[in-house]
C-alpha cells in the first residue's frame, strides 16, 4: 500500500498542484480586469521577468518531483544523490506550502475557502511525507 501511494498517488497530487498553479497564473494574467488607469500605471508583480522565472522553476520542480517516484525510467536514470536532494527540497517546500494554506484557511472567514485550504494542506503534507520517506529510503541505501 505504501509503495502504491509513493509511486502513484503522490505523483498525481504533484501534477494536480502543477495544474492548480498553471490555472491560477493563467487566471491572474489573462482574466483580471484592466484597472491600470484607475489604480496605478506600473505593471503588477506578476508581469515581471523574475516572477515568471520563479513560477516556471516551481512548475518544473513539481513536475520533476512527480516524475522521480512515478516513473521507473526516470528513477533509474537519475543519480541517487540528485534524487535525494530533489525530494528533500520538494518535501520541505511542500511543508511550507501546507503551512501557508493552513495560515490562510485560519485567517479567513469560515466557508468554501477554508475547506479548500484544509484539503490542499492535507495533500501537501501527504506529498511531503512521501518525498521525505523516499529520501530516507535512499539515504539508508535500501533499493527504491
C-alpha positions in Angstrom: 0.0 0.0 0.0 2.8 2.4 0.9 4.5 1.7 -2.5 1.3 2.5 -4.4 1.0 5.7 -2.5 4.6 6.7 -3.3 4.5 5.6 -6.9 1.0 6.6 -8.0 -0.9 8.9 -5.6 1.9 11.3 -4.7 2.9 12.0 -8.3 -0.8 12.6 -9.2 -1.1 15.0 -6.3 2.0 16.8 -7.6 0.6 17.0 -11.1 -2.6 18.4 -9.6 -0.6 21.1 -8.0 1.1 21.9 -11.3 -2.3 22.3 -12.9 -3.5 24.4 -10.0 -0.5 26.8 -10.2 -0.8 27.0 -14.0 -4.5 27.7 -13.8 -4.1 30.4 -11.3 -1.3 32.0 -13.3 -3.5 31.9 -16.4 -6.4 33.5 -14.5 -4.2 36.2 -12.9 -2.6 37.0 -16.2 -5.5 37.0 -18.6 -8.7 37.2 -16.7 -8.1 40.2 -14.4 -9.8 43.5 -15.3 -7.5 46.2 -16.6 -7.6 48.8 -13.9 -4.2 50.4 -14.5 -5.7 53.8 -15.3 -7.7 53.8 -12.1 -5.2 52.2 -9.6 -1.8 52.9 -10.9 0.2 52.9 -14.1 3.0 50.5 -13.3 2.6 46.8 -14.1 1.8 44.3 -11.3 4.3 41.9 -9.8 3.0 39.1 -12.0 4.3 40.9 -15.1 8.0 40.9 -14.0 10.5 38.5 -15.6 11.8 37.4 -12.2 8.3 36.4 -11.1 7.9 34.4 -14.4 11.2 32.6 -13.8 10.2 31.7 -10.2 6.8 30.3 -11.4 8.5 28.3 -14.2 11.1 26.9 -11.8 8.4 25.9 -9.3 6.4 24.2 -12.0 9.5 22.3 -13.3 10.4 21.3 -9.7 6.9 20.0 -9.1 6.7 18.1 -12.4 10.2 16.7 -11.9 9.2 15.7 -8.4 6.2 13.8 -9.8 8.4 12.1 -12.4 11.0 10.9 -9.9 8.8 8.5 -7.9 6.2 8.0 -10.6 8.4 6.8 -13.5 10.7 3.8 -13.1 12.7 5.0 -16.2 13.3 8.5 -14.7 14.0 7.0 -11.3 16.6 4.6 -12.8 18.4 7.3 -14.8 18.6 9.9 -12.0 21.6 9.6 -9.7 20.8 8.7 -6.1 22.2 12.0 -4.7 20.2 14.1 -7.1 17.0 12.2 -6.2 17.6 12.5 -2.5 18.3 16.2 -2.8 15.4 17.0 -5.1 12.9 15.0 -3.0 14.2 16.6 0.2 13.8 20.1 -1.1 10.4 19.2 -2.6 9.3 17.7 0.7 10.4 20.8 2.7 8.7 23.0 0.1 5.5 21.1 0.4 5.6 21.5 4.2 5.9 25.3 3.7 3.0 25.2 1.2 0.9 23.3 3.7 1.7 25.8 6.4 0.7 28.7 4.1 -2.6 27.0 3.2 -3.4 26.5 6.9 -2.5 30.0 7.8 -4.8 31.4 5.0 -7.6 29.0 6.0 -7.3 30.0 9.6 -7.2 33.7 8.9 -10.2 33.8 6.6 -13.9 33.5 7.4 -15.3 30.0 7.5 -16.5 28.9 4.1 -15.5 27.1 1.0 -12.0 28.6 1.0 -11.4 27.1 4.4 -12.3 23.7 3.2 -10.1 24.1 0.1 -7.2 25.3 2.3 -7.5 22.4 4.7 -7.7 19.9 1.8 -4.8 21.5 0.0 -2.8 21.4 3.2 -3.5 17.7 3.7 -2.5 17.0 0.1 0.7 19.0 0.6 1.5 17.1 3.9 0.9 13.8 2.1 3.3 14.7 -0.7 5.9 15.9 1.8 5.6 12.7 3.8 6.0 10.7 0.6 9.1 12.7 -0.5 10.8 12.6 2.8 10.1 8.9 3.2 11.6 8.2 -0.2 14.6 10.3 0.7 15.2 8.4 3.9 14.9 5.1 2.0 17.5 6.5 -0.5 19.9 7.6 2.3 19.6 4.2 4.1 20.7 2.6 0.8 17.5 0.4 0.6 16.7 -0.3 -3.1 13.9 2.1 -4.3 
